[in-house]
Amino acid sequence: MSFPDRCDRRDLLRLAAAAAASTWLPRGWGRERRWRFDPFALGVASGAPAADSVVLWTRLVAPGWFETIGDDPVPVRWEVAHDEAFARVVRRGETLAMPALAHSVHAEVAGLEPDRWYFYRFISGDSISPTGRTRTLPAPGAMVARLRLAYASCQRWEHGYYSAWRHMSDEQLDLVLFLGDYIYEYPNAAAAVRSFPTLGLVRTLGDYRDRHALHRSDAALQAMHAACPWLVTWDDHEVQNDYAGLHGGDGRPLGLNQVDDFMARRNAAYQAWYEHMPVRVGALGRALSGALEVQVHSRTRFGRLADLLLLDTRQWRDVQACGDRKRPAGLVDPARCEALADPKRTLLGAAQEQWLNASLAGARGSWTVLGQQSLFGRRDNLAGPGELLWTDSWDGYPLARRRVTDAFQKHQVPNPVLLGGDVHENWVGHVKADYERPDSASIGVEFCGTSITSRAGSAARVPQRLAENPHYVYANGERRGYGVCEFTPTKLTTTLRGVVDVGDPDSGVETLAQFVVAAGQAKVERL
């Protein structure tokens, strides 16, 4: 589906809303369908949980994932039960898988009990999906003893196998926070661990759908999606490397920014992301001036234990400072880049900044967790005198970062914890009140995670960079994997897990390091 005019964009929003709430289907319509193949080959997922509801996701596909199943809507039933045998079904419904939305399903199931686990499945004709497991959240005012979540990002297909997801499914998690780069838009990589020879550079809606389907075909990723609900945000590679708002990103290797209609490309990428993520239909927002908008930022309360805030640092950001059209982001000397000192520059956009400030003012949990895309703290990449800062991260928007740290202090936010990704390295450290003054107070902690598979480009320089930035206490660029955070009312324990060999689909996993943060003390201690 393209976006040639305003009517078509509005149709997209109406179709999504109708598909999510299709209680008007004729009784029995479509139940006699006989499938010649498994239409649920991409698995199932759940997300956007609340105390009384959750989103259930699937997408109907033909064999090979890259062929459509036709141009007609397909009725799909869903069931939610207390038991895996579905003998005690508590909710059931029916919806339509629309061809304009790639026959994806986003069933918003309400009327559930708070703080409990459920099983779910989909049924289309004579075909039954794999069974998934999901949960609701504790009531906002409930006392909660524990929250166990994993954070992860950056899963470039051809850079390795998804053994990290296989091991994560054994971690007994309540939630997964995915922090961006679910797909990559590039053609096949040199020295690929596993290839996709029929897929090239991703540019069109069909291309983005195919790339998402490729990733969703992986059994380990499917199993992790089926194990518990996910909270998801995105970064740049879901569209294009280093893009900023409505500005195209890195045009290499083909110089595409000179010939691409970037808005059309972004619209296609955003639609495909919605089609493949367990998010609510309300995420599809206004479609103004030709641009499709998606509300990715969200707030989730896990009882009185934690406020979870997911940010979107791509959709409304200003273009990177001191770059050029061909490659907008890069390392710059802040003394030679006046744009870095512009107080009007934003990474989140004005509306999201206001939302974040209000959310921080209203934070009531023992812990306040911000899931966002990159390294939050300042990182000098130059050894010795002088500085080099990477402009695509918060370092390229230092006054926007200062507004966040000022809000932490103004609202006396309980125990801020920053989780990030993007850099394909593990970084652990302290959030400073003022990064211009190294002796300023620590007001929070940061855990920026490594990648699931994506290679690190400068792992050998990590020890030097760690020494140059003393507000960080640990860094490792050698291993791929994920982090696990366990929150209790009195402490946070974070465990960094790394696979032994990302090139081995049967790779083992090891604990790289473990840290504890006591409630009320913005200090990371290694165990």
C-alpha positions as CSV (number, residue, x, y, z in Angstrom):
1,M,0.0,0.0,0.0
2,S,1.5,3.3,-1.0
3,F,0.7,6.9,0.2
4,P,-0.1,8.9,-2.9
5,D,-2.6,11.2,-1.2
6,R,-4.2,12.1,2.1
7,C,-7.2,9.8,1.6
8,D,-5.0,6.7,1.3
9,R,-3.2,7.6,4.6
10,R,-6.5,8.0,6.4
11,D,-7.7,4.7,4.9
12,L,-4.6,3.0,6.5
13,L,-5.6,4.3,10.0
14,R,-9.2,3.2,9.5
15,L,-8.2,-0.2,8.3
16,A,-6.0,-0.8,11.3
17,A,-8.7,0.3,13.7
18,A,-11.3,-1.9,11.9
19,A,-9.0,-4.9,11.9
20,A,-8.2,-4.6,15.6
21,A,-11.9,-4.4,16.6
22,S,-13.8,-6.6,14.1
23,T,-16.6,-7.8,16.3
24,W,-19.1,-7.4,13.4
25,L,-17.9,-10.4,11.4
26,P,-20.7,-12.8,10.3
27,R,-20.9,-15.8,12.5
28,G,-18.8,-18.7,11.1
29,W,-17.5,-16.6,8.1
30,G,-14.2,-18.1,6.9
31,R,-14.1,-21.0,9.4
32,E,-14.4,-23.5,6.6
33,R,-11.2,-22.4,4.9
34,R,-8.7,-25.2,4.3
35,W,-5.1,-24.1,4.2
36,R,-2.6,-26.0,2.0
37,F,0.3,-24.6,4.1
38,D,0.9,-23.2,7.6
39,P,-0.2,-19.5,7.5
40,F,1.4,-18.9,10.9
41,A,5.0,-19.5,9.8
42,L,6.1,-16.2,11.4
43,G,4.9,-17.2,14.8
44,V,3.1,-15.2,17.4
45,A,3.9,-12.3,19.8
46,S,2.4,-10.2,22.5
47,G,3.1,-6.6,23.6
48,A,1.9,-3.3,25.1
49,P,0.7,-5.0,28.3
50,A,-1.4,-3.2,30.8
51,A,-3.0,-4.3,34.1
52,D,-6.2,-5.5,32.3
53,S,-5.2,-5.9,28.6
54,V,-2.5,-6.9,26.1
55,V,-1.9,-6.9,22.3
56,L,-1.7,-10.2,20.5
57,W,0.1,-10.3,17.2
58,T,0.5,-12.6,14.2
59,R,0.8,-12.3,10.4
60,L,-0.5,-14.7,7.9
61,V,2.0,-15.6,5.2
62,A,2.5,-18.0,2.3
63,P,5.4,-20.4,2.1
64,G,8.7,-18.6,1.8
65,W,7.3,-15.6,3.6
66,F,7.8,-13.3,0.5
67,E,4.5,-14.2,-1.2
68,T,1.1,-12.8,-0.3
69,I,-1.8,-15.0,0.5
70,G,-4.1,-13.0,-1.8
71,D,-6.0,-9.8,-1.9
72,D,-8.9,-10.6,0.3
73,P,-9.3,-10.1,4.1
74,V,-9.0,-13.3,6.1
75,P,-10.9,-13.9,9.3
76,V,-8.7,-14.9,12.3
77,R,-10.0,-16.0,15.7
78,W,-8.0,-15.7,18.9
79,E,-8.3,-17.3,22.3
80,V,-6.8,-16.5,25.7
81,A,-6.8,-19.2,28.4
82,H,-5.5,-19.9,31.9
83,D,-4.1,-23.2,30.7
84,E,-1.9,-24.4,27.8
85,A,-4.6,-26.9,26.7
86,F,-7.2,-24.1,26.4
87,A,-9.7,-26.0,28.6
88,R,-10.3,-22.7,30.5
89,V,-10.6,-20.0,27.9
90,V,-11.3,-16.6,29.5
91,R,-11.5,-14.4,26.4
92,R,-12.0,-15.1,22.7
93,G,-12.7,-13.0,19.7
94,E,-12.4,-12.6,15.9
95,T,-10.7,-10.1,13.7
96,L,-9.7,-9.6,10.1
97,A,-6.2,-9.9,8.7
98,M,-6.3,-7.1,6.1
99,P,-4.2,-7.4,2.8
100,A,-3.4,-3.6,3.0
101,L,-1.7,-4.4,6.3
102,A,0.2,-7.5,5.0
103,H,-2.5,-9.7,6.7
104,S,-1.1,-8.8,10.1
105,V,-3.2,-9.1,13.2
106,H,-3.2,-6.8,16.2
107,A,-5.8,-8.1,18.6
108,E,-6.3,-5.9,21.6
109,V,-7.6,-8.1,24.4
110,A,-9.3,-6.4,27.3
111,G,-11.0,-7.6,30.5
112,L,-8.1,-9.6,31.8
113,E,-7.1,-9.9,35.5
114,P,-4.1,-7.9,36.7
115,D,-0.7,-9.5,37.4
116,R,-1.2,-12.9,36.0
117,W,0.0,-15.1,33.1
118,Y,-2.1,-16.4,30.2
119,F,-1.7,-18.6,27.2
120,Y,-3.0,-17.5,23.7
121,R,-3.3,-18.7,20.2
122,F,-4.8,-17.8,16.8
123,I,-7.1,-19.9,14.5
124,S,-7.7,-19.4,10.8
125,G,-9.9,-22.0,9.1
126,D,-8.3,-25.4,9.9
127,S,-5.0,-24.0,10.9
128,I,-3.9,-23.3,14.6
129,S,-1.0,-21.1,15.4
130,P,1.8,-21.9,17.9
131,T,0.8,-21.2,21.5
132,G,2.2,-18.1,23.1
133,R,2.5,-17.0,26.8
134,T,1.8,-13.5,27.9
135,R,1.0,-11.6,31.1
136,T,-0.8,-8.6,32.4
137,L,0.9,-6.0,34.6
138,P,0.2,-5.5,38.3
139,A,-2.4,-2.8,39.1
140,P,-0.7,0.7,39.3
141,G,-0.9,0.9,43.0
142,A,0.0,-2.7,43.8
143,M,3.0,-3.6,45.9
144,V,5.3,-5.7,43.8
145,A,8.3,-7.8,45.0
146,R,10.1,-8.2,41.7
147,L,10.4,-7.3,38.1
148,R,12.7,-9.2,35.8
149,L,13.3,-7.8,32.3
150,A,15.8,-8.1,29.5
151,Y,17.0,-5.4,27.2
152,A,18.4,-6.0,23.7
153,S,19.0,-4.4,20.3
154,C,20.7,-4.6,17.0
155,Q,20.1,-8.0,15.4
156,R,21.6,-7.8,11.9
157,W,20.6,-11.1,10.2
158,E,23.8,-11.9,8.3
159,H,26.2,-11.0,11.2
160,G,25.3,-14.1,13.2
161,Y,22.8,-16.6,14.6
162,Y,20.2,-15.7,17.2
163,S,21.5,-18.0,19.9
164,A,21.1,-15.0,22.3
165,W,17.4,-15.2,21.9
166,R,17.5,-18.9,22.6
167,H,19.3,-18.4,25.9
168,M,17.1,-15.4,26.8
169,S,14.1,-17.7,26.7
170,D,15.5,-19.5,29.8
171,E,15.8,-16.3,31.9
172,Q,12.3,-16.4,33.3
173,L,11.4,-12.9,32.3
174,D,8.4,-10.7,32.9
175,L,9.1,-8.4,29.9
176,V,11.6,-7.8,27.0
177,L,12.6,-4.2,26.1
178,F,13.7,-4.1,22.5
179,L,15.6,-0.8,21.9
180,G,16.0,-0.6,18.2
181,D,17.5,-2.0,14.9
182,Y,15.1,-4.9,14.6
183,I,16.1,-5.1,10.9
184,Y,18.9,-3.6,8.8
185,E,18.2,-2.0,5.5
186,Y,21.5,-3.0,3.9
187,P,22.3,-5.5,1.2
188,N,24.0,-8.7,2.1
189,A,27.2,-8.1,4.2
190,A,30.7,-9.1,3.3
191,A,31.8,-12.2,5.2
192,A,28.2,-12.9,6.1
193,V,27.7,-15.7,8.7
194,R,24.3,-16.4,7.0
195,S,23.0,-14.9,3.8
196,F,19.9,-13.7,2.1
197,P,21.1,-13.7,-1.5
198,T,17.7,-12.8,-3.0
199,L,17.4,-9.6,-1.0
200,G,19.2,-6.4,-1.7
201,L,18.9,-2.8,-0.4
202,V,15.6,-2.2,1.3
203,R,13.6,0.8,-0.1
204,T,10.0,-0.1,-0.8
205,L,7.1,-1.3,1.4
206,G,7.5,-4.8,-0.1
207,D,11.2,-4.7,0.6
208,Y,10.7,-3.7,4.3
209,R,8.0,-6.4,4.7
210,D,10.3,-9.0,3.3
211,R,13.2,-8.0,5.6
212,H,10.9,-8.1,8.7
213,A,9.6,-11.5,7.6
214,L,13.1,-12.8,7.2
215,H,14.0,-12.0,10.8
216,R,10.6,-13.3,12.0
217,S,11.3,-16.6,10.4
218,D,14.1,-17.4,12.9
219,A,12.9,-20.1,15.4
220,A,14.9,-18.7,18.3
221,L,13.4,-15.2,17.8
222,Q,9.9,-16.6,17.4
223,A,10.3,-18.6,20.7
224,M,11.4,-15.5,22.6
225,H,8.4,-13.5,21.2
226,A,6.1,-16.3,22.3
227,A,7.6,-16.4,25.8
228,C,6.5,-13.1,27.3
229,P,5.2,-9.6,26.3
230,W,7.6,-7.1,24.6
231,L,7.8,-3.4,24.8
232,V,9.4,-2.1,21.6
233,T,10.9,1.0,20.2
234,W,13.0,1.6,17.0
235,D,16.2,3.3,15.9
236,D,17.5,4.2,12.5
237,H,18.0,0.9,10.6
238,E,14.3,0.2,10.6
239,V,14.4,2.9,7.9
240,Q,17.9,4.1,7.0
241,N,21.2,4.5,8.8
242,D,21.5,7.8,10.6
243,Y,18.3,9.3,9.3
244,A,16.9,12.2,11.4
245,G,13.1,13.0,11.3
246,L,12.3,13.7,7.7
247,H,15.9,14.0,6.6
248,G,17.5,11.0,4.9
249,G,20.5,9.4,6.5
250,D,23.7,7.8,5.2
251,G,23.3,7.6,1.4
252,R,26.2,5.2,1.0
253,P,26.9,2.9,-0.7
254,L,24.7,4.0,-3.6
255,G,24.2,7.7,-3.1
256,L,20.5,7.1,-2.8
257,N,19.6,10.4,-1.1
258,Q,20.1,12.1,-4.4
259,V,17.3,10.0,-6.1
260,D,15.2,8.7,-3.3
261,D,11.9,10.1,-2.2
262,F,12.8,9.8,1.5
263,M,9.4,10.5,2.8
264,A,7.9,7.7,0.8
265,R,10.6,5.4,2.0
266,R,10.1,6.4,5.6
267,N,6.3,5.9,5.3
268,A,6.9,2.4,3.9
269,A,9.3,1.5,6.7
270,Y,7.0,2.9,9.4
271,Q,4.0,0.9,8.0
272,A,6.0,-2.3,7.8
273,W,7.3,-1.8,11.4
274,Y,3.7,-1.4,12.6
275,E,2.7,-4.5,10.7
276,H,5.3,-6.7,12.4
277,M,5.3,-5.3,16.0
278,P,2.9,-6.2,18.9
279,V,1.7,-2.6,19.3
280,R,-1.7,-1.0,19.7
281,V,-3.6,0.4,16.7
282,G,-3.4,3.7,18.5
283,A,0.3,3.8,17.7
284,L,-0.6,4.8,14.1
285,G,-1.0,8.5,14.5
286,R,-1.7,11.5,12.3
287,A,-0.7,11.5,8.7
288,L,0.2,15.1,7.9
289,S,2.0,16.7,5.0
290,G,2.5,13.4,3.4
291,A,4.3,11.8,6.4
292,L,3.0,8.9,8.3
293,E,3.5,9.2,12.1
294,V,3.7,6.4,14.6
295,Q,3.6,7.0,18.4
296,V,6.4,4.8,19.6
297,H,7.2,6.4,23.0
298,S,5.2,4.9,25.8
299,R,4.8,4.7,29.6
300,T,4.2,1.5,31.4
301,R,3.7,1.1,35.2
302,F,4.7,-2.1,36.9
303,G,2.7,-1.6,40.1
304,R,4.5,0.6,42.6
305,L,7.9,-1.0,41.7
306,A,8.8,0.7,38.4
307,D,7.8,3.2,35.8
308,L,9.0,2.1,32.4
309,L,9.4,4.9,29.8
310,L,10.3,4.1,26.2
311,L,11.6,6.9,24.0
312,D,11.7,7.6,20.3
313,T,14.9,9.4,19.4
314,R,14.5,9.2,15.6
315,Q,11.1,10.4,14.3
316,W,11.2,14.0,15.5
317,R,14.9,14.8,16.0
318,D,16.8,17.7,14.4
319,V,19.3,16.7,11.8
320,Q,22.8,15.9,13.2
321,A,25.2,18.8,13.8
322,C,28.1,19.6,11.6
323,G,27.5,16.8,9.1
324,D,26.9,16.8,5.4
325,R,24.1,15.4,3.2
326,K,26.0,12.3,2.1
327,R,27.0,11.3,5.7
328,P,25.1,13.4,8.3
329,A,26.6,11.8,11.4
330,G,30.2,11.6,12.5
331,L,32.9,12.4,15.1
332,V,33.3,16.1,15.7
333,D,35.4,18.4,17.8
334,P,32.8,20.2,20.0
335,A,35.0,23.3,20.0
336,R,34.6,23.6,16.3
337,C,30.9,22.7,16.1
338,E,28.8,25.7,17.2
339,A,25.5,23.9,16.5
340,L,26.1,21.7,19.5
341,A,25.5,24.7,21.7
342,D,22.1,25.6,20.2
343,P,19.5,25.2,22.9
344,K,16.7,24.8,20.4
345,R,18.1,21.6,19.0
346,T,16.1,18.5,20.0
347,L,16.5,14.7,19.9
348,L,13.0,13.9,21.0
349,G,10.9,16.7,19.4
350,A,9.1,19.3,21.5
351,A,5.9,17.3,22.1
352,Q,7.8,14.2,23.3
353,E,10.0,16.3,25.5
354,Q,6.9,17.8,27.1
355,W,5.4,14.3,27.5
356,L,8.7,13.0,29.1
357,N,8.8,15.9,31.5
358,A,5.3,15.3,32.6
359,S,5.9,11.5,32.9
360,L,9.0,12.1,35.1
361,A,7.0,14.5,37.2
362,G,4.4,11.8,37.8
363,A,6.8,8.9,38.3
364,R,5.8,7.1,41.5
365,G,7.6,3.8,41.2
366,S,10.6,2.8,43.3
367,W,12.6,2.8,40.0
368,T,12.3,5.0,36.9
369,V,13.5,3.2,33.8
370,L,14.1,5.0,30.5
371,G,14.5,2.7,27.5
372,Q,16.1,4.6,24.6
373,Q,18.2,3.9,21.6
374,S,21.8,4.8,22.4
375,L,24.5,5.7,24.8
376,F,23.1,8.5,27.1
377,G,26.2,9.7,28.8
378,R,29.0,11.8,27.3
379,R,31.7,9.7,25.6
380,D,35.0,11.3,24.5
381,N,36.4,9.2,21.6
382,L,39.8,10.9,21.5
383,A,42.7,9.8,23.7
384,G,44.5,12.6,25.5
385,P,43.8,16.4,25.2
386,G,40.7,17.5,23.2
387,E,37.5,15.7,22.5
388,L,35.7,13.9,19.7
389,L,32.0,13.3,20.1
390,W,29.7,11.2,18.0
391,T,26.9,13.4,16.7
392,D,24.2,10.7,16.1
393,S,23.9,10.0,19.9
394,W,22.9,12.2,22.8
395,D,26.4,13.7,22.5
396,G,25.2,15.4,19.3
397,Y,22.3,17.0,21.3
398,P,23.9,17.9,24.7
399,L,21.4,20.6,25.7
400,A,18.5,18.2,25.0
401,R,20.3,15.7,27.3
402,R,20.7,18.4,29.9
403,R,17.0,19.0,29.9
404,V,16.5,15.4,30.8
405,T,19.0,15.4,33.6
406,D,17.6,18.7,34.9
407,A,14.1,17.1,34.9
408,F,15.5,14.2,37.0
409,Q,16.6,16.7,39.6
410,K,13.7,19.1,39.4
411,H,11.1,16.4,39.9
412,Q,13.3,14.3,42.3
413,V,12.7,11.3,40.1
414,P,13.1,8.0,42.0
415,N,16.2,6.0,41.0
416,P,16.7,6.8,37.3
417,V,18.0,3.9,35.2
418,L,18.9,4.5,31.6
419,L,18.9,1.5,29.2
420,G,20.3,1.8,25.7
421,G,21.7,0.0,22.7
422,D,23.0,1.0,19.2
423,V,26.8,1.0,19.9
424,H,27.1,-2.9,19.8
425,E,29.1,-2.7,23.0
426,N,28.3,-3.0,26.7
427,W,28.8,0.3,28.7
428,V,28.0,0.7,32.4
429,G,28.2,3.9,34.3
430,H,26.8,6.9,36.1
431,V,24.4,9.5,34.8
432,K,25.9,12.9,35.8
433,A,24.1,16.1,36.7
434,D,26.4,18.0,34.4
435,Y,28.7,16.3,31.9
436,E,30.7,19.5,31.5
437,R,31.8,19.1,35.1
438,P,33.2,15.6,35.8
439,D,32.9,16.2,39.6
440,S,29.2,16.9,39.4
441,A,26.8,14.6,41.3
442,S,25.7,11.2,39.9
443,I,21.9,11.3,39.6
444,G,21.3,7.9,38.0
445,V,22.9,4.9,36.4
446,E,23.2,3.7,32.8
447,F,23.4,0.3,31.2
448,C,24.0,0.5,27.4
449,G,23.8,-3.0,25.9
450,T,25.7,-4.8,23.2
451,S,24.0,-6.2,20.1
452,I,22.3,-9.5,19.5
453,T,24.4,-10.1,16.4
454,S,25.6,-6.8,14.9
455,R,29.3,-6.4,14.7
456,A,31.2,-3.8,16.7
457,G,33.4,-1.6,14.5
458,S,35.9,-0.5,17.1
459,A,36.1,-3.0,19.9
460,A,39.9,-2.7,20.2
461,R,39.5,0.9,21.1
462,V,37.0,0.3,24.0
463,P,39.6,0.1,26.8
464,Q,41.1,3.5,25.8
465,R,37.7,5.1,25.6
466,L,36.8,3.7,29.0
467,A,39.9,5.2,30.5
468,E,39.0,8.6,28.9
469,N,35.5,8.7,30.4
470,P,35.7,8.0,34.2
471,H,31.9,8.2,34.7
472,Y,31.8,4.8,33.1
473,V,32.9,1.8,35.2
474,Y,32.8,-1.0,32.6
475,A,32.9,-1.5,28.9
476,N,33.2,-4.5,26.6
477,G,33.0,-4.6,22.8
478,E,34.0,-8.1,22.2
479,R,30.8,-10.0,22.8
480,R,27.2,-10.1,21.5
481,G,24.3,-10.8,23.8
482,Y,21.8,-9.0,26.1
483,G,21.3,-7.7,29.6
484,V,18.9,-8.8,32.3
485,C,17.7,-6.4,35.0
486,E,16.1,-7.6,38.2
487,F,14.3,-4.9,40.2
488,T,13.2,-5.2,43.8
489,P,12.1,-2.4,46.2
490,T,15.6,-2.3,47.6
491,K,18.0,-2.9,44.7
492,L,18.6,-3.4,41.0
493,T,20.8,-6.3,39.8
494,T,22.0,-6.2,36.2
495,T,23.6,-9.2,34.6
496,L,25.4,-8.9,31.2
497,R,25.1,-12.1,29.2
498,G,27.3,-12.8,26.2
499,V,27.2,-15.7,23.7
500,V,30.4,-17.6,23.2
501,D,30.3,-17.5,19.3
502,V,27.7,-15.6,17.4
503,G,28.7,-17.7,14.3
504,D,27.5,-20.9,16.0
505,P,23.8,-21.5,16.1
506,D,24.3,-23.8,19.1
507,S,26.6,-21.4,20.9
508,G,26.6,-21.3,24.7
509,V,26.2,-18.2,26.8
510,E,28.3,-16.8,29.7
511,T,27.9,-14.1,32.3
512,L,30.3,-11.3,31.4
513,A,29.7,-9.1,34.5
514,Q,27.1,-8.4,37.1
515,F,26.3,-5.1,38.9
516,V,24.1,-4.0,41.8
517,V,22.6,-0.6,42.5
518,A,21.0,0.1,45.9
519,A,17.8,2.0,45.9
520,G,18.4,5.6,46.8
521,Q,22.1,5.5,45.8
522,A,23.0,6.4,42.2
523,K,26.1,4.2,42.3
524,V,27.0,1.1,40.3
525,E,28.9,-1.6,42.1
526,R,30.3,-4.7,40.4
527,L,29.6,-8.0,42.1
